Amino acid sequence: MEQAPEPGAIQRPRRLPPALRQFFSREAMTGWLFILPAFIGFVLFYLLPSIRAFSISFTDWNLLRPPRPVGLENYQALVADPNFWHALKVTGLYVLLNIPLQTVLALLLAVLMDRLVRSIFVRAVIILPYLLSNVVVAMIFLWLLHPILGYINVFLGLLGLERQPFFGSPDQALATVAGVNIWRHMGFTALLFYAGLQSIPRSLYEAASIDGASEWRMFWRITLPLLRPVTVFVLVTSVIGSFQIFDTVAVATGGGPTYATRVIVWYIYENAFQFFKMGYASAMSMVLFLILVVFTLLQMRLFRAGHSDLA
């Protein structure tokens, strides 16, 4: 039995566990205060809608009547839907067209900026396409690549080459969409790589140069390994963004021609707001979320995201 405290004895407050003391420290509370606006926005516009979509995925709802619970029927229909698998295939092809080329070009551009030009004006010009909205960029290229009136086809005609349909061809539409988005995001990705290059000590390059290492060898032995944390961030965010491609497809192709650009997010949009199958669309959204989680974990494990060669 616990003994009652003696009268007049000083009661010492119980000390909190170390983890809680660290959580409620002044420094931690200051950090929480700074991230509070972003955290509120995340909860209101991402977390709560995601939870709501998960619950809707188990219902049959056409927006006009109350949702009717259907259990796993939407997920069973999804597995048997050839259009869903075709949309996943098109999305995968788009990712394969977009990510490798965008990453390589951005890295090359970052290295050139680091070695040759460090002008703020050049960096401003490079980031300019990223500051434009996807809708504006898609409309600009829809005009530039017009089969008859577009400047690109007029230029091809002056060179004696055949005019190309670009967005209007089932064989070229997906590659054209990928090219447009590579042009828009390449500058931003290059600046991320450029920031990573600035963190690499110059003494490493000087020592390698004294040892007789060529530029190409220094790139493979110093630059690439030390850029791994930035590369992981670029690949993870780029893959997530590529799987969610929608704006360019909506403006330029509408999923066509002949479903050549019907990516998964466009197919989700069709089921939700054209066919009014909100439950089925929500089920596809949950599957897409799971795919992105798996891809993210695989990339972080493959590239050892928690380790840095600079440490």
C-alpha positions in Angstrom: 0.0 0.0 0.0 1.2 3.5 -0.8 1.8 5.6 2.2 0.0 8.9 2.5 2.3 11.9 2.3 3.2 13.5 5.6 1.5 16.8 6.4 3.7 19.7 5.2 5.8 17.6 2.9 6.7 19.2 -0.4 5.1 17.4 -3.4 7.5 17.1 -6.3 5.8 17.0 -9.7 6.2 13.8 -11.6 8.7 14.1 -14.5 7.4 13.3 -17.9 9.0 10.5 -20.0 11.9 11.7 -22.2 9.9 11.3 -25.4 7.0 13.4 -24.1 9.5 16.0 -22.7 11.0 16.3 -26.1 7.6 16.5 -27.8 6.5 19.4 -25.6 9.8 21.2 -25.5 9.9 24.9 -26.6 11.8 24.0 -29.8 9.3 21.3 -30.7 6.3 23.5 -30.1 7.8 26.2 -32.3 8.2 23.7 -35.0 4.6 22.6 -34.7 3.5 26.2 -34.8 5.3 26.7 -38.1 3.8 23.6 -39.8 0.3 24.1 -38.3 -1.1 25.9 -41.4 0.2 23.2 -43.8 -1.0 20.5 -41.4 -4.5 21.9 -41.3 -4.6 22.1 -45.1 -3.4 18.5 -45.4 -6.0 17.3 -43.0 -8.9 19.2 -44.6 -8.0 18.7 -48.3 -6.1 15.4 -48.3 -6.6 13.2 -45.3 -10.4 13.6 -44.7 -11.3 13.3 -48.4 -9.1 10.2 -48.6 -10.9 8.6 -45.7 -14.2 9.6 -47.2 -13.2 8.1 -50.6 -12.2 4.9 -48.9 -15.7 4.6 -47.4 -17.4 5.5 -50.7 -15.4 2.7 -52.5 -17.6 0.1 -50.7 -20.9 1.7 -51.9 -22.9 2.2 -55.1 -23.5 6.0 -55.4 -24.5 8.1 -58.4 -24.6 11.4 -56.6 -28.4 11.6 -56.9 -29.4 9.1 -54.3 -28.0 8.0 -50.9 -25.0 5.6 -51.2 -25.9 1.9 -51.1 -23.4 -0.4 -49.4 -22.2 -3.1 -51.8 -19.2 -4.6 -49.9 -16.3 -5.6 -52.2 -18.3 -5.5 -55.4 -16.5 -2.5 -56.8 -13.1 -4.1 -56.2 -14.3 -7.3 -57.8 -15.6 -5.5 -60.9 -12.3 -3.5 -61.1 -10.3 -6.8 -61.3 -12.5 -7.9 -64.2 -12.5 -4.6 -66.0 -10.3 -4.6 -69.1 -10.5 -0.8 -69.4 -9.0 -0.4 -66.0 -6.0 -2.6 -66.9 -5.6 -0.8 -70.2 -5.6 2.5 -68.4 -2.9 1.2 -66.0 -0.9 0.0 -69.0 -1.1 3.4 -70.7 -0.1 5.1 -67.4 2.9 2.8 -67.1 4.0 3.5 -70.6 3.7 7.2 -69.9 5.9 6.9 -66.8 8.5 5.0 -68.8 8.5 7.6 -71.5 8.5 10.5 -69.0 10.7 9.7 -66.0 14.0 8.5 -67.5 14.3 11.2 -70.2 13.2 14.0 -67.8 15.7 12.9 -65.1 18.6 12.5 -67.5 18.0 15.8 -69.2 17.5 17.6 -65.9 20.7 16.2 -64.5 22.7 17.1 -67.6 21.2 20.7 -67.4 22.1 20.9 -63.7 25.7 19.8 -64.3 26.1 22.3 -67.2 24.7 25.1 -65.0 27.1 24.1 -62.2 30.2 23.9 -64.4 29.6 26.6 -67.0 26.9 29.1 -66.1 25.7 30.2 -62.6 23.7 33.2 -63.6 20.5 33.9 -61.7 18.9 35.0 -65.0 19.6 31.6 -66.6 18.0 29.8 -63.6 15.0 32.1 -63.8 14.5 31.2 -67.5 14.9 27.5 -66.8 12.3 27.5 -64.0 9.8 29.6 -66.1 7.9 26.7 -67.8 7.3 25.2 -64.4 5.6 28.4 -63.2 3.0 28.0 -66.0 -0.1 25.9 -65.2 -0.5 22.6 -66.9 -3.7 23.8 -68.7 -1.9 26.8 -70.2 1.1 24.7 -71.3 -1.3 22.1 -72.9 -3.2 24.8 -74.8 0.0 26.4 -76.1 1.3 23.1 -77.4 -2.1 22.2 -78.8 -1.8 25.3 -80.9 1.9 24.8 -81.7 1.4 21.2 -82.8 -1.7 21.7 -84.8 -1.6 19.5 -87.9 -2.3 22.4 -90.3 -1.8 25.7 -88.6 0.8 24.8 -86.0 4.2 26.4 -86.2 6.0 23.1 -85.7 4.3 21.5 -88.7 4.9 24.7 -90.8 8.6 24.4 -89.9 8.6 20.8 -90.9 7.0 21.7 -94.2 9.7 24.2 -94.9 12.3 21.5 -94.3 10.6 19.3 -96.8 9.4 16.8 -94.1 5.9 15.4 -93.7 3.5 17.1 -91.3 2.9 15.1 -88.2 -0.5 14.7 -86.3 1.1 14.6 -82.9 -1.9 14.7 -80.5 -4.1 13.3 -83.3 -2.2 10.1 -83.8 -2.7 7.0 -81.7 1.0 6.2 -82.1 2.3 9.7 -81.3 -0.2 11.1 -78.8 1.2 9.5 -75.6 4.8 10.4 -76.5 3.7 14.0 -77.3 2.0 14.3 -73.9 5.2 13.0 -72.3 7.3 15.5 -74.3 5.1 18.4 -73.2 5.4 17.5 -69.5 9.1 16.8 -69.8 9.5 20.4 -71.2 7.5 21.8 -68.3 9.1 19.9 -65.4 12.7 19.6 -66.6 13.8 23.0 -65.4 12.4 22.5 -61.9 14.0 19.1 -61.7 17.3 20.6 -62.9 17.2 23.1 -60.1 16.7 20.4 -57.5 19.8 18.6 -58.9 21.7 21.9 -59.0 20.9 22.5 -55.3 22.3 19.0 -54.6 25.4 19.8 -56.6 26.1 22.8 -54.4 26.2 20.6 -51.3 29.1 18.5 -52.7 32.5 19.8 -51.3 34.7 21.2 -54.1 37.7 19.7 -52.4 36.6 16.2 -53.6 36.8 17.3 -57.2 40.1 19.0 -56.6 41.6 15.9 -55.0 40.3 13.7 -57.9 41.7 16.1 -60.5 45.1 16.0 -58.8 45.0 12.2 -59.0 44.3 12.4 -62.7 40.6 11.5 -62.8 38.7 12.6 -65.9 35.5 14.6 -65.8 33.5 11.5 -66.8 35.1 9.5 -64.0 34.5 12.2 -61.4 30.8 12.3 -62.5 30.3 8.6 -62.0 32.5 8.3 -58.8 31.7 11.5 -57.0 28.7 13.4 -58.4 26.2 10.6 -58.9 26.8 8.8 -55.5 26.7 12.0 -53.6 23.5 13.1 -55.4 21.6 10.0 -54.2 19.3 11.7 -51.6 18.3 14.3 -54.2 17.9 11.6 -56.9 15.6 9.7 -54.6 13.5 12.7 -53.9 13.3 13.6 -57.6 12.3 10.0 -58.6 9.7 9.6 -55.9 8.0 12.9 -56.6 8.3 12.5 -60.4 6.8 9.0 -60.4 3.9 10.1 -58.2 3.2 13.1 -60.4 3.5 11.0 -63.6 1.0 8.4 -62.3 -1.4 11.3 -61.6 -1.1 13.0 -65.1 -4.5 14.5 -66.0 -4.4 18.2 -67.0 -2.5 17.7 -70.3 -4.7 14.7 -71.3 -7.9 16.5 -70.4 -7.0 19.6 -72.5 -5.1 18.1 -75.4 -6.5 14.6 -76.1 -9.5 13.8 -73.9 -8.1 10.3 -73.5 -8.0 9.7 -77.2 -7.4 9.1 -80.0 -8.8 5.6 -79.6 -8.0 5.6 -75.9 -4.3 5.9 -76.6 -3.9 8.5 -73.8 -6.6 7.2 -71.4 -4.5 7.2 -68.3 -5.7 5.9 -65.0 -6.7 9.3 -63.5 -8.6 10.2 -66.6 -10.5 6.9 -66.4 -11.3 7.6 -62.7 -12.6 11.0 -63.8 -14.8 9.4 -66.5 -16.4 7.0 -64.1 -16.9 9.6 -61.4 -18.2 12.6 -63.4 -19.4 11.2 -66.7 -20.8 7.8 -65.8 -21.6 8.8 -62.2 -20.1 5.7 -60.6 -18.6 7.4 -57.6 -18.1 4.1 -55.7 -16.3 2.4 -58.6 -14.1 5.5 -59.2 -13.2 5.7 -55.5 -12.2 2.0 -55.5 -9.8 2.7 -58.4 -8.5 5.7 -56.5 -7.7 3.4 -53.5 -5.9 1.0 -55.8 -3.9 3.8 -57.4 -3.0 5.0 -53.9 -1.7 1.5 -53.0 0.3 1.3 -56.2 2.0 4.6 -55.4 2.8 3.6 -51.8 4.4 0.3 -53.1 6.4 2.2 -55.8 7.6 4.8 -53.3 8.7 2.2 -50.7 10.5 0.2 -53.4 12.4 3.3 -54.7 13.4 4.4 -51.2 14.6 0.8 -50.4 16.4 0.4 -53.7 18.2 3.7 -53.4 18.8 3.6 -49.6 17.0 6.9 -49.1 18.0 7.0 -45.4 21.7 7.0 -46.1 24.0 9.7 -47.5 27.6 9.3 -48.7 28.3 12.8 -47.4 27.8 11.7 -43.8 
